[in-house]
Amino acid sequence: MKIIRSVQNKQVKAWHKLATKKGRILQHSYFLDGWHLVKEALLSGQKITQLLLVPNSKYTEKLKEINNGKNEMVLISEEVARTLSDTPSPQGVFAIVSIEKPVFSFAEVKNGAWLLLDAVQDPGNIGTMVRTADAAGFKGVIFGKKTADIYQPKVIRAMQGSQFHISLLEGELLDYITEMKERKIPVFGTELSKTARTYTEVGKFENFGLIMGNEGNGVQSDILKMSTANLYIPIKGKAESLNVAVAAGILMFQLKK
Amino acid sequence: MKIIRSVQNKQVKAWHKLATKKGRILQHSYFLDGWHLVKEALLSGQKITQLLLVPNSKYTEKLKEINNGKNEMVLISEEVARTLSDTPSPQGVFAIVSIEKPVFSFAEVKNGAWLLLDAVQDPGNIGTMVRTADAAGFKGVIFGKKTADIYQPKVIRAMQGSQFHISLLEGELLDYITEMKERKIPVFGTELSKTARTYTEVGKFENFGLIMGNEGNGVQSDILKMSTANLYIPIKGKAESLNVAVAAGILMFQLKK
């Protein structure tokens, strides 16, 4: 089987372009780096276009076994692997995965716990919140219109495969909040203000929404006005605020029954 | 007053070198970028070598007022500011601050809540945990020997100035744990294992230690053996683990009285 050794190879150049939003849109695909993520994608039945592998690595046999002849495997040299990976010592296992865009779905939010992201910008924060929502037993995450692209390499790395475990929806948060409230599901905003309710006071819930906002500006005021209640984590020291992903973790584990 | 306009200027080159560990050791200094951090450094009485400022910025008058003639101010061009900053639109305010290394101090740990970091590697995680410890009302953070350098630009950015609010200590964690236990202060390890105790079961404390471990390997086993008890955050979904800074946030806010 042929090994791609040149970083000038047409396919290698196409894979590199998946690091950009334009490249992902043109190829309808995103890039996974590392054994853990590739294995999760295979086991959860993602639509994989190509599997890339450095031959004779410790993952070769495991990958062949899980793939079971289903998806195309392309052999690449260690040098090509190094240019494709963000990590200093790449594992030499990659996958090109079809993008299944988060969908708009009112039907899904009829039960379960949901994290709503309002214009969150930092890719590490977004990915970490998806991973935490998974760990906290949430049903899914809803991305508001102004939230950053979730197929960026940094989001993908921080999600650690949780995009394969829970539902990812998108759309106008105000519409989702209206829908949830009509179904008597509480939706909590978050606000860095002592006029908001302390997060430990409202109880625990099976079905609810939790809204986290932009790193600098918080949740938009028209959304805060629509929520069932707005919550606040009391700051005891001299820090002005918490990192949004840490705050989301504290709130998700506190509120989820 | 002269404005430094050339990125080839000797001083500019020296400032750039503060992004590296070698540069920080040679110059005994680290670099702060942005109005918020520079203001916190000034107000908390840090030893500042130089303040750098783009002239006629919105911060010029505020900076002069807070500095009150105390520290040397150097004017730099917008172009120089752009090369010095990691952010796409720098505020044009920087400070060179003397490194006060975290100290070894048994006396300090006789009371208060302490976060102990065992070989944590990711700079964003380290900085975020210091910021969260501040917000949770902790007295300080103790850096074990194998924890990454806290004066890296990414750690500094994530701490958001909390290094000026709480104590930063360093040294052998086993020695600190022994000391705290002799003083009847509980020290909790963290373990991704169902044999550990659920974190909500142990109560709340004024004086205690909480140990967080390396991103891949967790807390070292000899440290886990020494702790008062080891805690576990139950994972409800399919995620394998939580991000260490998120886990630390959940635990600090749960355990601190």
Contacts between the chains, C-beta under 8 A, distances in Angstrom:
chain1	res1	chain2	res2	distance
A	124	B	124	6.4
A	128	B	243	4.9
A	128	B	245	8.0
A	128	B	246	6.2
A	131	B	239	5.5
A	131	B	242	7.3
A	131	B	243	6.4
A	132	B	239	7.7
A	132	B	242	6.2
A	132	B	243	7.0
A	132	B	246	5.3
A	133	B	237	7.7
A	134	B	237	4.2
A	134	B	238	6.2
A	134	B	239	4.0
A	135	B	233	8.0
A	135	B	235	4.8
A	135	B	236	6.8
A	135	B	237	5.5
A	135	B	239	4.0
A	135	B	241	7.4
A	135	B	242	5.3
A	136	B	236	6.0
A	136	B	237	6.9
A	137	B	236	3.0
A	137	B	237	5.1
A	138	B	237	7.1
A	158	B	243	7.5
A	160	B	239	6.8
A	160	B	240	7.2
A	160	B	241	7.9
A	161	B	239	7.9
A	162	B	237	7.6
A	162	B	238	7.6
A	162	B	239	5.3
A	165	B	237	5.9
A	165	B	238	4.1
A	165	B	239	6.8
A	166	B	237	6.6
A	233	B	135	8.0
A	233	B	253	7.1
A	235	B	135	4.8
A	236	B	135	6.8
A	236	B	136	6.0
A	236	B	137	3.0
A	236	B	256	7.3
A	237	B	133	7.7
A	237	B	134	4.2
A	237	B	135	5.6
A	237	B	136	6.9
A	237	B	137	5.1
A	237	B	138	7.1
A	237	B	162	7.6
A	237	B	165	5.9
A	237	B	166	6.7
A	238	B	134	6.2
A	238	B	162	7.6
A	238	B	165	4.1
A	239	B	131	5.5
A	239	B	132	7.7
A	239	B	134	4.0
A	239	B	135	4.0
A	239	B	160	6.8
A	239	B	161	7.9
A	239	B	162	5.3
A	239	B	165	6.8
A	240	B	160	7.2
A	241	B	135	7.4
A	241	B	160	7.9
A	242	B	131	7.3
A	242	B	132	6.2
A	242	B	135	5.3
A	242	B	249	7.0
A	243	B	128	4.9
A	243	B	131	6.4
A	243	B	132	7.0
A	243	B	158	7.4
A	243	B	245	7.2
A	243	B	249	7.9
A	245	B	128	8.0
A	245	B	243	7.2
A	245	B	245	7.5
A	245	B	246	6.1
A	246	B	128	6.2
A	246	B	132	5.3
A	246	B	245	6.0
A	246	B	246	5.8
A	246	B	248	7.9
A	246	B	249	3.7
A	247	B	249	7.5
A	248	B	246	7.9
A	249	B	242	7.0
A	249	B	243	7.9
A	249	B	246	3.7
A	249	B	247	7.5
A	249	B	249	5.4
A	249	B	250	5.4
A	250	B	249	5.3
A	250	B	250	5.6
A	250	B	253	5.1
A	253	B	233	7.0
A	253	B	250	5.1
A	256	B	236	7.3
